[in-house]
């Protein structure tokens, strides 16, 4: 259901059979408080996508989330200080998409994700910076995460950026039971760095830094991705992931035929 008017608040609050609601394109969306007061008692609502123009950190936030939400899509002009408004998202919400939030930085996720770690299995981050703290920010707090999709707009490795990585470069706690299987990285918006080495992810796979990683999707033009499908680094990463899937045998959730490395054009990535 696409919400076309803020005047629909009252009818929506009475729509007890409503399962999906998107107000992400509404020109004048409500505050988070007004939204949750309207949908908080909709027990059948599973999917909720919305945009905020008023920062929850600046309003007197109140309200309850629909109790059985499964997917939440969040966008808008709010700041990192808004993170506490989202920490009580219900445990039924296993998928979170945060896109088109130009004022949000990694600090927002560092505050929020530890509160969602016991139930989130899918995370899509609309814009972020890839640096040496990336795994610690988006991976470690979410031990149940199975799929991470991220749009990388900036690289900040600086002097730490390497053409070759080892397992010692990843200072992570014990993640031997982490469930992450699939990583999708959209690098088509990169401007400052013309190329990216797959060695970063190849080391993660080779040393099983992320033990269950089986599939990596790169999105971007070929002049952005230095490692091509025929490049040694990309081929080694592809072969390693397929070999790990083959070792999984009947227990595999991503089979050998689907495992590996894929390069897609931005138009083919949704």
ABEGO torsion letter per residue (X at the ends): XBBABAAAAAAAAABAABABBBAAABABBBBAAAAAAAAAABAABABBBBBBABBAAABBBBEBBBAABABBBBBEBBBAAAAAAAAABBAABABBBBBGBAABBAAAAAAAAAAAAAABABBBBABBBBBAAAAAAAAAABAABABBBBBBABBAAEAABBABBBAAABBBBBAAABABABBBBBAAABAABABBBAAAAAAAAAAGABAABABBBBBEBAAABABBAABAAAAAAAAAAAAAAAAAEAABABBAAABEBBBBBAAABX
